[in-house]
Amino acid sequence: MTARQYERPTGRRSWSDSVTMDNGSASGAQPGAWNRQQLIEWQLAEVQSIGHVGTWEFHLDPAKLVWSAETCRIIGLSKNSIDGRIETFLSLVHPDDRDAVETAIRDNRQQPRPIQLEHRIVRPDGTVRHVRVHGVPYRDESGRLVLAGTVHDITEIRQSTEELQAMSRKLLETLEAMADAFYTLDEQWRFTYLNGAAERLLRRPRHELLGKVLWDAYPDLVGSHFGAQYELAMERRQPLAFEEYYAPLQAWKDVRIYPTEEGLATYTSDITERKRLEEIEHETTERFRMVAKVTSDIIWDWDVPNDRLWWNEGMQSVFGYSEDVLSDGIDDWVSRIAPEDRERIVSGLYAAMDEGRDTWSAEYRFRREDGSYATVRDQGVFMRNADGATVNVIGSMVDITAEKQVEAERRETEARNRLQASLLDKAHDSISVSGIDGRITYWNQGAERLFGWTAAEVIGKTKAELLMLGKEYLEHAHRQLLLKGEWHGEVAKRRKDGREVMVESHLTLVRDDDGQPQRVLEIDIDITQRKHDEHAILSLAFFDPLTRLPNRRLLLDRLRHAVAATKRDGHGGALLFIDLDNFKTLNDTLGHDKGDQLLQQVARRLEARVARDSDTVARHGGDEFVIVLEDLSPDREKAALQAELVAEKLLGAFNEPFQLDEHLHHTSPSIGVALFDKDMKDIDELLKRADLAMYQAKAAGRNTIRFFDLRMQTVINARVEMEADLRRSLQSHGFTLNYQRQTDNSGHTVGAEALLRWQRPSSQQVSPSVFIPLAEETGLILQLGAWVLEAACRQLVSWDSRPETAHLTMAVNVSARQFRQPAFVDQVLHVIERTGADPRRIKLELTESLLVANIENTIDTMHALKEKGIGFALDDFGTGYSSLAYLKRLPLDQLKIDQSFVRDVLTDPNDAAIARTILGLGHTLGLDVIAEGVETANQRDFLAMHGCRAFQGYLFGRPVTAEQF
């Protein structure tokens, strides 16, 4: 119950308010005067009222409670409302205290004794009062037991005590919460109180120090500065304050001593940390000055209250200002800021200061001593006092002119890089960048198109997990990249859809400024089409497009390896040369398309009969096939048997007819076999041996097999020697021309045919039928033909000087190979121009082989020479392929009946019929006809009878030299 809840009565109560007699007046008293008993009762009531102490009696039998008037007032009841029942009293006891009161009453009934207790009363108006109850048992005049006592209203006392205790607790809590150590000493220097901070400071628990003399607890204080200060404060009864380092505790103390009535009260703070910070601050200040002296930055310190601005030596080294120039405080600095930056910078500085910010920074242009401007970055830290007022601003200024220039260059570089990146995105090829760990950092649109992944899908992932089909390539490429700085090669990679794509990959290692590997630039070019084209080119280069078999080039390569392997490991081998019999007849009769079908089917049958992977089936050209058999027996005879067995299988492959569209065609092969020989010079020799054996098979009746033997080798050697002699004779002009007369039907000489003759060195003369085919085969016919033409033209010019030969024509034989040269027309005309021969007297004799192919080119060449006056004769007419459709288109002057028809014209009806037909055809086409090989007068007469007007043969003269002619 607070003081506001309890109101003491304003006036004294009269005695009659406390004690009432039965008759309404004092017993036996005169009106207006009290007797002794009344006076005592009045005095007792006054005492109770003043002391707030009431009395009570509790009669146990019968139970009855009697209260004094003061007790009724304390309880809050009127005298009239007291019914004397103990239950009435108990109902007024506070519920929390009721059990204790009931227990006390019950115990006194059982065993009367003095009681003393405190409890609370709840008045009828709801207010609560604290009471202290004392009681003692006694017996009244009749001997009955009565319990009597007093009730003391202690509400105000209780409240005062509680407030005092609260104040005491608050003071103790405050002392305990203090960061400073606080302790008190009495006049005998004994500790009477210590707070927690004092325990920590003095490093002793308070129970050890309370009551202990200061000098006994800390004998080191005796005679010290500390001890002297304590004694001075106690003696003079005046406060003292000092700072001292106390060595025993290794701590700095801030001590404040205050005299009290009891003795001394001491506040002691541990200022060791503060002293350490002060020392650090001092060292920092010194270090700051030293750093400011040696740093390249411009350090400044602005004393704001005194407007003093200090600069370090950087102001001179960077901007050229001497120490005494900037001496007028902040205005000096402001005056050197570029005018366009000044207001922004100054207002920004003061705004940061006024708004209580910790720091300020800005970039602006600052004038140097020479008048030029530098771009600087300036920043400062505000130092404020306890009131928040700025006392110092310390900062640094850095010249960032070069940095700005670098930044501008960087932005320009970034812009250029963005442009390059944009251009890279437009590149068709895949361009990507990854770290050394393989994680992708850049992925252009070309890479998206090639591999299918977007940049968002691949950035941060490794190429190994996305693109690589195998680790071998990646590891090899990485090693070469670190070793050489670049790598390129062809590799298969994986697309997003799982398909494989072939790329040409170029890797370039990018290093950082320290030369350490930093990035990998990779350019991938899709070479799928190129590889397809290469495969197609490879097929065209090494495979026959018609049969899909290896062609001559690949055959020679494999044959070269096979021969080398035979020489190396000793195994046997064989070469089979296959030529289809009568293939030309098929082309001539059914057409080349049927011939192509036959070649394709033959290729498949040959492949089916040669089952080993180590063997090769190839098309050599035309209707010729070559088979290379490897890993045969080292024994030559056994190897021959193995090769013969394969050849027999190949012959058997032709037993069944070939279905060429609607035609069934039967054909057979001629097979020549040559075994590998360790002594062979080269593979050309092996091919020649097999080719020669094949021709022996054809000569033996075809559809058969022949092996190469030494007699064939003798023929080959002879051919080789003859070829060498041909070449030597061309260089040494070892050839001559003979001339055979051509006459009319009257026997007059009208011309001559130039015939080539060759006398081998140190040997007999060689027949043209022997060396001309060899010259054709080796290509020497071109040189021979050119020499013959020029020699014949020079002889023709020589005949011009003699009347008997000036009218003669000169017939010169031209081979098909010579005639088909692109520059043949020019060669002929140059010879005529160089020799001065009359082209109208020159007649070039051509064979029917020219009509087999390129007939249009043949006609064009003939017309070109015809325009210059040169004539043409078709030699050996009737022995080869003579198409009448082409014959009529050729600008011919003469047909020449071959001597094979003339020889038996009188005995063989067929030859006679052919001769008559040729003569009739010539007359019909308006062509001259000449018969060669005429040896008897009967032959001449027969031919003349049927219209022949020109002749050549032994009957008229043998071929002779120009002198003999």
Beta strands, then each sheet from edge to edge (+ up, - down):
strand 1: 53-60
strand 2: 63-67
strand 3: 115-122
strand 4: 128-139
strand 5: 145-153
strand 6: 181-186
strand 7: 191-194
strand 8: 240-246
strand 9: 251-259
strand 10: 263-270
strand 11: 298-303
strand 12: 308-311
strand 13: 359-367
strand 14: 373-384
strand 15: 390-399
strand 16: 430-435
strand 17: 440-443
strand 18: 486-494
strand 19: 500-511
strand 20: 517-526
strand 21: 572-580
strand 22: 616-621
strand 23: 624-632
strand 24: 658-660
strand 25: 663-665
strand 26: 669-675
strand 27: 705-707
strand 28: 735-744
strand 29: 749-759
strand 30: 765-766
strand 31: 809-813
strand 32: 842-846
strand 33: 871-877
strand 34: 894-897
strand 35: 928-932
strand 36: 950-952
sheet 1: 2+ 1- 5+ 4- 3+
sheet 2: 7+ 6- 10+ 9- 8+
sheet 3: 12+ 11- 15+ 14- 13+
sheet 4: 17+ 16- 20+ 19- 18+
sheet 5: 22+ 23- 21+ 26- 27-
sheet 6: 24+ 25-
sheet 7: 30+ 29- 28+ 36- 35- 34- 33- 32- 31-
end
